[in-house]
């Protein structure tokens, strides 16, 4: 079997896009590459793609292999937070904080395999969320005929990440709410129905039960969204009604205890075409995050207005500041303002708000102005 990688002495392939000269591999070597079960690319010494397998093409939704030959892996990811520029192997702050090194360290040859995890958020031609992945990136160096090469492979570990997050977040929250319900029932059993506090306890029981139901529905919709099984139901809705519904649902929650929720007086009441349930979930996450960052006695403000780009903007503001290191990777599934093991809240804002509602989700945070999350939505799709 001929595994020859054609070198500079017996033939080269010129890459017009990059002005480089790349080695040409034999048909037998290409067949081996195509047999790899993972998306895999063969990199040259200077980290540019010589060839790749069919799984790699499928993963990046690319039909023509020649469109990727000669490019660096970081350059083809098309991730909204991956690489600011490919020049000088510069990796963006987001990727630095995710510990991903899609380059060879400091441009120097390394003699051992290394693996890192990263988050990829692909966008479509309109700039909206298309796919979200948690990836494990592996680079394996080897020498052939005195030349250094690298096998670069990616593994989608999104499902594993999600299962771990569900264990830490969903079941934790569900068990807490179920425990609260049992606790209230125990107290009611001790006090009896005629006690003065019974009415207050029954109201608390009702609210906690509703929270439990909402949490289960939210996780159901989020799971469907990640699996491309969620179908938005667009209909006319009023912006102020959406704000008031969101406030009403959260005002009696534990996280809102001794905190004020205010709807800005400047808010406009516009009719928009949207999926009110999904938008409500996005705003609930924004409001919940804001309340958790607000000290007892503090205030969180919500509002809506026409944005500069002609879209309607819903926003939630609090006075706290998000640390810079978290800001740079906020919408990743595993990043959170609440510490390790959290992160589905901000992740789902962008997933639901952009992929399904066709809006744009963003935030601003500074010591001077506090933190504001926002979603810009078209009035009519």
C-alpha positions in Angstrom: 0.0 0.0 0.0 1.4 3.4 -1.0 1.2 5.8 2.0 3.5 8.3 0.4 3.1 12.0 1.2 4.5 13.7 -1.8 7.2 16.1 -0.7 8.9 19.1 -2.2 11.3 16.9 -4.1 8.7 15.0 -6.2 5.6 17.2 -6.4 3.6 20.0 -4.6 0.2 21.4 -4.6 -0.1 25.2 -4.7 -2.8 26.8 -2.7 -3.9 30.0 -4.5 -5.9 31.4 -1.6 -2.9 31.5 0.8 0.0 31.6 -1.7 1.5 28.6 0.0 2.8 25.3 -1.4 1.3 22.2 0.3 2.2 18.6 0.1 0.1 16.2 -1.9 -0.9 12.9 -0.3 -1.4 9.5 -2.0 -4.8 7.9 -2.6 -4.0 5.2 -0.1 -3.4 7.8 2.6 -6.6 9.6 1.8 -8.5 6.3 2.1 -7.1 5.8 5.6 -8.1 9.4 6.5 -11.7 8.7 5.3 -11.8 5.6 7.4 -11.3 7.6 10.6 -14.6 7.7 12.6 -14.1 11.3 13.8 -13.8 14.6 11.8 -10.1 14.6 11.2 -7.7 16.8 9.2 -4.0 16.3 8.3 -2.0 19.5 9.1 1.3 20.5 7.7 4.2 21.7 9.9 2.9 25.2 9.7 -0.6 24.1 10.8 -2.4 24.3 7.5 -4.8 21.7 6.3 -3.3 19.3 3.7 -6.3 17.0 3.5 -9.3 16.0 5.6 -11.8 13.2 5.7 -15.5 13.2 4.8 -16.6 13.4 8.4 -14.7 16.7 8.7 -16.5 18.0 5.6 -19.9 17.0 7.0 -19.3 18.4 10.4 -18.5 21.9 9.0 -21.3 21.6 6.3 -18.8 22.0 3.6 -19.3 20.4 0.1 -16.0 21.1 -1.5 -12.8 19.9 0.1 -10.7 22.4 -1.8 -12.5 25.2 0.1 -10.7 24.1 3.3 -7.3 23.0 2.0 -4.6 25.4 3.0 -6.6 27.0 5.9 -5.9 26.7 9.6 -8.4 24.9 11.8 -9.2 28.0 13.8 -10.0 29.9 10.5 -12.7 27.5 9.4 -14.7 27.2 12.7 -16.9 30.2 11.9 -17.6 30.5 15.6 -19.0 33.8 16.8 -16.6 33.9 19.7 -13.8 31.7 18.5 -11.0 33.7 16.7 -10.7 37.4 16.3 -8.1 37.0 13.6 -5.9 34.2 12.3 -2.9 36.4 11.9 0.1 35.5 14.1 -1.9 32.6 15.5 -3.9 35.1 17.7 -6.6 33.4 19.6 -9.5 35.4 21.1 -10.0 36.0 24.8 -13.0 33.7 24.7 -11.0 30.8 23.5 -8.1 31.6 25.9 -10.5 31.4 28.8 -11.9 28.1 27.5 -8.3 26.7 27.5 -8.5 25.9 23.8 -5.3 26.1 21.8 -6.1 25.6 18.2 -2.6 26.6 17.3 0.6 24.8 18.1 2.0 26.4 21.2 3.9 29.6 20.4 4.4 28.3 16.8 6.9 25.7 18.0 6.9 22.0 17.3 5.6 19.9 20.1 6.3 16.2 20.4 3.2 15.0 22.4 -0.5 14.8 21.8 -2.6 17.4 23.5 -6.4 17.7 24.0 -8.5 20.7 25.0 -12.2 21.5 25.2 -13.8 24.4 23.6 -17.3 25.8 22.8 -18.3 26.4 19.2 -21.3 28.6 18.3 -21.9 28.5 14.6 -24.0 31.2 12.9 -25.8 31.2 9.6 -25.6 33.7 6.8 -27.8 36.2 8.7 -25.7 36.1 11.8 -28.2 34.2 13.9 -27.4 31.1 16.0 -27.3 28.0 13.9 -25.7 25.3 15.9 -24.0 25.1 19.3 -21.4 22.5 20.2 -19.1 21.6 23.0 -16.0 20.1 21.4 -13.0 18.2 22.4 -10.1 19.1 20.1 -7.1 16.7 19.8 -3.8 17.3 18.0 -1.5 14.3 17.5 2.0 15.1 16.0 4.0 12.6 14.0 7.0 12.5 11.7 7.0 11.0 8.2 10.1 11.0 5.9 11.7 13.6 8.1 8.7 16.0 7.9 6.5 17.0 10.9 2.7 16.5 10.5 -0.3 16.7 12.8 -3.6 14.9 12.9 -6.3 17.3 14.1 -9.6 15.8 15.2 -12.7 17.1 16.9 -15.3 15.2 19.0 -18.7 16.5 19.8 -19.2 16.1 23.6 -22.3 18.3 23.8 -24.6 15.6 25.0 -22.2 14.6 27.8 -21.9 18.2 28.9 -25.6 18.7 28.9 -26.2 15.5 31.0 -23.8 16.7 33.6 -25.4 20.1 33.7 -28.8 18.6 34.0 -27.6 16.6 37.0 -26.2 19.7 38.7 -28.9 22.2 37.8 -32.2 20.6 36.8 -32.5 17.8 39.3 -31.0 20.1 42.0 -33.6 22.8 41.4 -36.5 20.3 41.0 -35.6 18.5 44.3 -35.4 21.8 46.1 -38.8 22.9 44.9 -40.3 19.5 45.7 -38.7 19.6 49.1 -40.3 23.0 49.7 -43.7 21.7 48.8 -43.4 18.8 51.2 -42.2 21.2 53.9 -45.2 23.5 53.5 -47.6 20.5 53.6 -46.0 19.3 56.8 -46.5 22.7 58.4 -50.1 22.9 57.2 -50.7 19.5 58.7 -49.4 20.7 62.1 -51.2 24.0 62.1 -54.5 22.8 60.7 -56.7 24.6 58.1 -58.2 27.1 60.5 -54.9 28.6 61.6 -54.3 32.3 60.7 -51.2 31.4 58.8 -52.9 28.8 56.6 -54.0 31.2 53.9 -50.4 32.5 53.5 -49.0 28.9 53.4 -51.6 27.8 50.8 -50.6 30.7 48.6 -46.9 29.8 49.0 -47.7 26.2 48.2 -49.5 27.3 45.0 -46.6 29.5 43.9 -44.0 26.8 44.6 -46.0 24.2 42.7 -46.3 26.6 39.8 -42.5 27.2 39.9 -42.0 23.4 39.8 -44.3 23.0 36.8 -42.6 26.0 35.0 -39.1 24.5 35.6 -40.1 21.2 34.1 -41.7 22.8 31.0 -38.6 25.0 30.6 -36.3 22.1 30.6 -38.5 20.2 28.2 -38.5 23.1 25.7 -34.7 23.7 26.1 -34.0 20.0 25.4 -36.3 20.2 22.3 -34.5 23.4 21.2 -31.1 21.7 21.4 -32.3 18.7 19.5 -33.9 20.9 16.7 -37.3 19.6 17.7 -38.8 22.9 18.9 -41.3 24.6 16.6 -42.0 28.2 17.4 -45.6 29.4 17.3 -45.6 33.0 16.2 -48.6 35.2 16.9 -49.3 38.8 17.7 -48.4 39.9 21.2 -48.2 43.2 23.1 -44.8 44.1 24.6 -46.1 45.5 27.9 -48.2 42.4 28.5 -45.1 40.3 28.0 -43.2 42.4 30.6 -46.1 42.3 33.1 -46.5 38.5 32.8 -42.8 38.0 33.3 -42.8 40.2 36.4 -45.9 38.6 37.8 -44.4 35.1 37.5 -41.1 36.1 39.2 -42.3 38.5 41.9 -43.3 35.8 44.4 -40.3 33.6 43.8 -37.6 33.0 46.4 -35.0 34.9 44.4 -37.2 38.0 44.3 -37.7 38.0 48.1 -37.0 41.5 49.5 -36.1 42.8 46.0 -38.1 45.1 43.9 -39.0 44.5 40.2 -39.9 47.6 38.3 -41.1 48.1 34.7 -39.6 51.3 33.3 -42.1 54.1 32.8 -40.6 54.8 29.4 -41.5 51.3 28.1 -43.5 51.3 24.9 -46.5 49.0 24.2 -45.8 47.6 20.7 -47.5 44.8 18.9 -44.9 42.2 17.7 -45.1 38.9 16.0 -43.3 36.4 18.2 -43.6 33.2 20.2 -44.7 34.6 23.5 -43.9 31.5 25.5 -40.3 31.4 24.2 -39.8 35.1 24.6 -41.2 34.8 28.2 -38.6 32.2 29.0 -35.7 34.4 27.7 -36.9 37.3 29.8 -37.4 35.1 32.8 -33.8 34.0 32.6 -32.6 37.6 32.3 -34.8 38.6 35.2 -33.7 35.7 37.4 -30.0 36.4 36.7 -30.5 40.1 37.6 -32.3 39.3 40.8 -29.6 36.8 41.9 -27.0 39.5 41.4 -29.0 42.1 43.4 -28.6 42.4 47.2 -31.6 42.4 49.5 -33.4 45.7 49.3 -32.2 46.3 45.8 -34.1 46.9 42.5 -34.2 45.3 39.1 -35.7 47.2 36.2 -37.3 45.8 33.0 -38.3 47.7 29.9 -38.9 47.7 26.2 -38.2 50.3 23.5 -37.4 50.7 19.8 -33.8 50.1 19.3 -31.5 52.0 16.9 -31.7 49.2 14.3 -35.5 49.5 14.0 -36.2 46.4 16.2 -38.0 46.2 19.5 -35.7 45.8 22.4 -36.6 44.0 25.7 -34.1 44.6 28.4 -33.4 43.8 32.1 -31.1 45.9 34.2 -29.4 45.6 37.6 -26.6 47.5 39.3 -24.1 44.7 39.7 -21.1 44.1 37.4 -20.2 40.8 35.8 -16.5 39.9 36.2 -14.6 40.4 32.9 -13.4 36.8 32.8 -17.0 35.6 32.8 -18.2 38.3 30.3 -15.9 36.9 27.6 -17.6 33.5 27.6 -21.0 34.3 29.1 -23.2 32.6 26.5 -21.3 29.3 26.5 -23.2 26.4 27.9 -20.7 25.9 30.8 -20.1 29.6 31.6 -22.1 31.3 34.4 -22.4 34.3 36.6 -23.3 31.9 39.5 -20.1 29.8 39.6 -19.1 26.3 38.5 -21.7 23.9 37.3 -24.2 26.5 36.1 -24.7 28.2 32.8 -27.9 27.0 31.1 -29.6 30.3 31.8 -27.5 32.6 29.6 -26.9 29.8 27.1 -30.6 29.3 26.6 -31.2 33.1 26.2 -29.1 33.0 23.0 -30.3 29.6 21.8 -34.0 30.5 22.1 -33.7 34.2 21.4 -31.6 33.9 18.2 -32.1 30.4 16.7 -35.9 30.3 17.3 -37.1 33.9 17.8 -34.7 35.3 15.1 -33.5 38.1 17.5 -30.2 39.2 18.7 -29.2 38.7 22.4 -26.5 40.7 24.0 -25.5 42.4 27.2 -23.5 45.4 28.6 -21.8 45.4 32.0 -19.5 47.9 33.7 -19.0 49.3 37.2 -20.4 52.7 36.1 -23.7 51.5 34.5 -24.3 48.1 36.0 -25.4 45.1 33.9 -28.1 45.1 31.2 -29.2 42.0 29.2 -31.2 42.7 26.0 -32.9 41.0 23.1 -33.7 42.8 19.9 -36.6 41.3 17.9 -38.2 42.2 14.6 -41.6 43.7 14.8 -42.7 41.4 11.9 -41.0 38.3 10.6 
